[in-house]
Amino acid sequence: MSLHAKRTPESLRSRGLLRNVYVMQERGLQRRFPASMRLKGATSFQRVFRRGRVRSLRLFSLHVLRQPGVTRVGVVVPRRWGSAVERNRIRRLVREVIRLHREVFADAEFIVRPTEHARQCSFWDLERELLSAFTAGRRSEARDEERDDLPHQGRIRAHESGA
């Protein structure tokens, strides 16, 4: 296809691309990872690091701070990982997982810190672990909230009883 060829539905269909566009539109997926979903600025990162919960797994550490109505993500990859190409690859993979599964990652600001094991993993491995970590974190937070709603049993701690 030349640089100046028109992108008509017929030309896209002949190359098998039109079906993908329609599927994306049906599912309501955007092609880009919007800037509004990116965690920006040192103060935003510090807030998530300080006030968020941490979950460490084999492929990454996940710092999550619940924020109703806000979905933003930051990916931190240290320079010791290697070249910019390697660091950007893992950033792109993480952002793609989040873009495809926005409903799972809603109402939170979070930072993903890949480990050395993530270098060799496939997109599917990263997707599986990121989704399972995030959903497991939601389940444990729900249990914590239920536990906080229950009345305390009246146990007296040693330092309160004067012992």
PADOSE-164630 format. One record per residue (C-alpha): x, y, z; residue number from 1. Coordinates in steps of 0.25 Angstrom, whole numbers. Layout:
- east,north,up,dodren
- X,Y,Z,NUM
...
END
This chain:
- east,north,up,dodren
- 0,0,0,1
- 6,13,-4,2
- 7,25,6,3
- -4,33,0,4
- -14,22,-2,5
- -28,24,4,6
- -32,16,15,7
- -46,12,10,8
- -54,1,17,9
- -51,-7,4,10
- -36,-6,5,11
- -36,-9,20,12
- -46,-21,18,13
- -36,-27,8,14
- -25,-26,17,15
- -33,-32,29,16
- -32,-19,37,17
- -47,-15,37,18
- -52,-26,46,19
- -42,-22,57,20
- -47,-8,56,21
- -61,-12,58,22
- -59,-22,69,23
- -51,-11,77,24
- -63,-1,74,25
- -73,-12,79,26
- -65,-14,92,27
- -64,1,94,28
- -49,0,94,29
- -40,11,90,30
- -28,9,83,31
- -19,18,91,32
- -16,18,106,33
- -21,32,110,34
- -12,42,117,35
- -23,44,127,36
- -20,29,132,37
- -6,32,134,38
- 0,35,148,39
- 8,48,146,40
- 17,56,155,41
- 26,53,167,42
- 15,56,177,43
- 5,47,171,44
- 15,35,172,45
- 19,39,186,46
- 4,39,190,47
- 2,25,185,48
- 15,20,191,49
- 12,25,205,50
- -3,23,206,51
- -5,11,197,52
- -5,-4,200,53
- 7,-12,194,54
- 5,-26,188,55
- 18,-33,184,56
- 18,-44,174,57
- 27,-52,165,58
- 27,-43,153,59
- 24,-29,160,60
- 21,-21,172,61
- 7,-14,172,62
- 5,-1,180,63
- -10,2,181,64
- -18,14,186,65
- -33,13,185,66
- -39,26,179,67
- -53,25,175,68
- -56,31,161,69
- -41,31,158,70
- -33,21,150,71
- -18,25,148,72
- -6,16,146,73
- 9,18,147,74
- 20,8,143,75
- 33,9,150,76
- 45,2,143,77
- 59,4,149,78
- 71,8,139,79
- 78,-5,144,80
- 68,-13,136,81
- 76,-9,123,82
- 74,-1,111,83
- 62,8,109,84
- 56,-2,99,85
- 55,-12,110,86
- 49,-3,120,87
- 39,3,110,88
- 35,-11,106,89
- 30,-15,120,90
- 23,-1,121,91
- 16,-4,108,92
- 12,-18,112,93
- 6,-13,126,94
- -1,-1,120,95
- -7,-11,109,96
- -13,-20,120,97
- -19,-8,127,98
- -25,-3,114,99
- -31,-16,111,100
- -37,-18,125,101
- -41,-4,130,102
- -53,-9,137,103
- -44,-18,146,104
- -35,-6,150,105
- -45,4,152,106
- -46,13,164,107
- -31,13,168,108
- -17,19,166,109
- -6,9,165,110
- 8,7,162,111
- 14,-5,156,112
- 28,-8,159,113
- 33,-20,150,114
- 43,-30,156,115
- 55,-37,148,116
- 46,-49,145,117
- 37,-40,137,118
- 48,-38,127,119
- 46,-51,120,120
- 31,-53,122,121
- 21,-52,111,122
- 9,-43,110,123
- -1,-54,115,124
- 8,-57,127,125
- 8,-42,131,126
- -7,-41,128,127
- -11,-53,137,128
- -2,-49,149,129
- -6,-34,148,130
- -21,-38,147,131
- -21,-48,158,132
- -13,-39,168,133
- -22,-27,166,134
- -35,-36,168,135
- -29,-43,180,136
- -26,-29,186,137
- -40,-25,184,138
- -45,-38,191,139
- -36,-36,203,140
- -40,-21,204,141
- -54,-25,204,142
- -51,-35,215,143
- -44,-24,223,144
- -56,-15,222,145
- -65,-26,227,146
- -56,-29,238,147
- -56,-14,242,148
- -71,-14,242,149
- -72,-26,252,150
- -73,-22,267,151
- -60,-25,275,152
- -60,-37,284,153
- -56,-29,296,154
- -42,-35,297,155
- -33,-27,307,156
- -19,-25,303,157
- -8,-27,313,158
- -4,-13,313,159
- -18,-8,316,160
- -21,-17,327,161
- -9,-12,335,162
- -2,-26,334,163
END
